[in-house]
Amino acid sequence: MAAGTSSRFVPLSAEIPKGLLEVRGEVLIERQIRQLMDAGVHDITVVTGYKAGMFDYLRAKFGVETVMNEDYARYNNTSSLIKVLDRLGDTFICSSDNYFPGNVFAGNPSESYYSALYAEGPTDEYCLMTDCRDNITDVCVGGADSWYMIGHVYFSAEFSRVFAALLKREYEHESTRHGYWEDVYIRNIGNLPPLQLRRSSAGEIED
């Protein structure tokens, strides 16, 4: 997902989307694309919005597809995911502005998961509660000494099927359009296939 304006990064993002910034000699989104391809993932779609034309070169350079989210400025990331519901299957959901020092996509995941880091002390992030199998059972905004949502997500085909139908229904409501897809997930945890917590070590995900 690369549609947002990255307002927190003004003035840098006034010139270039955050996902196209260079970090340690590599463009953020290019690094992720290469990591996905190294992991055997070649069916890649970039959802664009803000300064969309700046991402066009990726089609020729990497053979990815792009989809325009015309609602990027007035709605939140639900408006990006709704554009590609028909493409969801066994799918990684990624933010273009994450930096992964190692290849987090390597391996062949068998279960849906949301990656997480551990916060010692208080945090304002989306904190996760799990059962004995590490299935996420609840999420609360803010907490302390907790694992919290950050980075990439993996949807199995079954999770994608159920979640896509749910998001399509909820997207009829204006409040859903202004929210995150994670909020839709949180409201409906009990009606969705399990999403596991994937524990990431410190330094594995940089935002």
C-alpha positions in Angstrom: 0.0 0.0 0.0 1.6 3.3 -1.2 -1.3 5.7 -1.5 -1.0 7.9 1.6 0.4 11.4 1.9 2.8 10.6 4.7 1.9 13.9 6.4 4.2 13.0 9.4 7.2 13.4 7.1 6.5 16.9 5.9 8.5 18.6 4.4 10.2 15.5 2.9 6.9 14.0 1.8 5.9 17.3 0.1 8.4 16.4 -2.6 8.3 12.6 -2.7 6.1 9.9 -1.2 7.7 8.2 1.8 7.8 4.8 0.1 10.1 6.3 -2.5 12.6 7.7 0.0 16.1 6.2 -0.1 17.3 4.5 3.1 20.8 3.0 3.3 21.3 3.3 -0.5 17.9 1.7 -1.5 14.5 3.0 -2.2 12.1 1.7 0.4 9.5 0.2 -1.9 12.1 -1.2 -4.2 13.8 -3.0 -1.4 10.4 -4.6 -0.4 9.7 -5.6 -3.9 13.1 -7.2 -4.3 12.6 -9.0 -0.9 9.2 -10.4 -2.1 10.7 -11.6 -5.3 13.6 -13.2 -3.6 11.0 -15.1 -1.5 9.3 -16.3 -4.6 6.5 -13.7 -4.7 6.1 -12.2 -8.2 2.4 -11.3 -8.4 2.8 -7.8 -6.8 0.3 -5.0 -6.9 1.1 -1.4 -5.7 -1.9 0.7 -4.6 -1.0 4.3 -5.3 -2.7 7.6 -4.7 -0.6 10.6 -3.6 1.8 11.5 -6.4 0.8 8.3 -8.1 2.8 9.0 -11.3 6.1 8.8 -9.4 5.5 5.0 -8.9 4.8 4.3 -12.6 8.4 3.3 -13.3 8.0 0.3 -11.0 5.9 -1.4 -13.7 8.7 -1.5 -16.2 11.5 -2.0 -13.7 10.0 -4.9 -11.7 6.9 -6.0 -13.7 4.5 -5.1 -10.9 1.0 -3.8 -11.4 -0.4 -0.5 -10.0 -3.9 0.3 -9.0 -5.0 3.9 -8.4 -6.9 4.8 -5.2 -8.6 8.1 -6.1 -9.9 8.4 -2.5 -6.5 8.5 -0.8 -6.9 12.1 0.3 -10.3 11.8 2.0 -10.4 8.2 3.3 -8.0 5.9 5.2 -6.3 2.7 4.2 -9.7 0.8 3.9 -10.0 2.8 0.6 -6.8 1.2 -0.7 -7.7 -2.4 0.3 -11.2 -2.1 -1.2 -9.5 -1.5 -4.6 -7.9 -4.9 -4.6 -10.3 -7.2 -2.9 -10.5 -9.3 -6.1 -6.7 -9.8 -5.9 -6.6 -11.1 -2.3 -5.7 -14.8 -1.8 -2.6 -16.1 -0.1 -1.4 -12.5 0.2 1.1 -10.3 2.0 -0.3 -6.9 2.9 2.6 -4.4 3.1 3.1 -0.7 3.8 5.5 0.8 1.3 7.4 2.8 4.0 8.5 -0.1 6.2 12.2 -1.1 6.1 13.1 -4.7 6.8 16.8 -5.3 7.4 16.3 -9.0 6.7 13.9 -10.7 4.4 10.7 -11.1 6.5 8.9 -12.7 3.6 11.2 -15.8 3.3 9.6 -19.1 4.0 6.1 -20.4 3.2 3.6 -19.3 5.8 0.8 -21.7 6.5 -1.2 -19.5 8.9 -2.5 -15.9 8.7 -0.6 -13.5 10.9 0.1 -9.9 11.8 3.7 -9.1 12.7 4.4 -7.5 16.0 7.1 -5.9 18.1 7.2 -5.8 21.9 6.9 -2.5 23.8 8.4 -2.3 27.2 6.5 0.2 29.3 3.6 2.3 28.0 2.7 2.6 24.3 -0.1 4.2 22.2 0.1 1.4 19.6 -2.5 -1.3 18.8 -1.7 -3.9 21.6 -2.5 -7.6 21.1 -4.0 -10.2 23.3 -3.7 -13.9 22.3 -4.8 -17.3 23.3 -2.5 -20.3 24.1 -2.0 -20.9 20.3 -1.0 -17.3 19.7 -4.2 -16.5 17.9 -5.1 -12.9 18.4 -8.2 -12.6 20.5 -8.5 -8.9 21.2 -6.8 -5.6 20.3 -6.8 -2.4 22.3 -5.4 1.0 21.5 -2.7 1.7 24.0 -1.2 -0.4 26.8 2.0 -1.3 28.4 4.5 -4.2 28.2 2.7 -5.6 25.3 3.1 -6.9 21.7 1.7 -4.4 19.2 0.8 -4.4 15.5 3.5 -3.2 13.1 4.8 -4.1 9.7 3.5 -6.7 7.3 0.5 -9.0 7.4 -0.1 -12.4 5.8 -3.7 -13.4 4.8 -4.4 -17.0 3.9 -6.8 -17.6 1.0 -9.5 -18.5 3.5 -8.9 -15.4 5.6 -8.9 -13.3 2.5 -12.2 -14.7 1.3 -14.0 -14.0 4.6 -12.4 -10.7 5.2 -13.0 -9.4 1.7 -16.8 -10.1 1.9 -16.9 -8.4 5.3 -15.0 -5.3 4.3 -17.2 -5.0 1.2 -20.3 -4.9 3.4 -18.8 -2.5 6.0 -17.4 -0.1 3.4 -20.9 1.1 2.6 -20.6 3.0 5.9 -18.8 6.4 5.9 -17.2 5.6 9.3 -15.5 2.5 7.8 -14.1 4.5 4.9 -12.4 7.0 7.3 -10.9 4.1 9.4 -8.2 1.5 9.0 -8.8 -2.0 7.7 -7.4 -3.1 11.1 -10.4 -1.5 12.8 -12.7 -3.6 10.7 -10.7 -6.6 11.7 -10.8 -5.7 15.4 -14.6 -5.2 15.4 -15.1 -8.7 13.8 -12.3 -10.9 15.3 -14.9 -13.4 16.4 -16.4 -13.7 12.9 -13.1 -14.2 11.1 -10.6 -17.1 10.8 -7.7 -16.8 13.3 -5.0 -14.3 12.7 -1.8 -15.2 14.6 0.6 -12.9 16.4 4.0 -13.2 14.6 6.7 -12.1 17.1 9.4 -10.0 15.5 12.7 -9.3 17.2 14.0 -5.8 17.9 15.4 -4.3 14.7 13.6 -6.7 12.4 11.0 -4.1 11.4 11.8 -0.4 11.1 8.9 2.1 10.5 
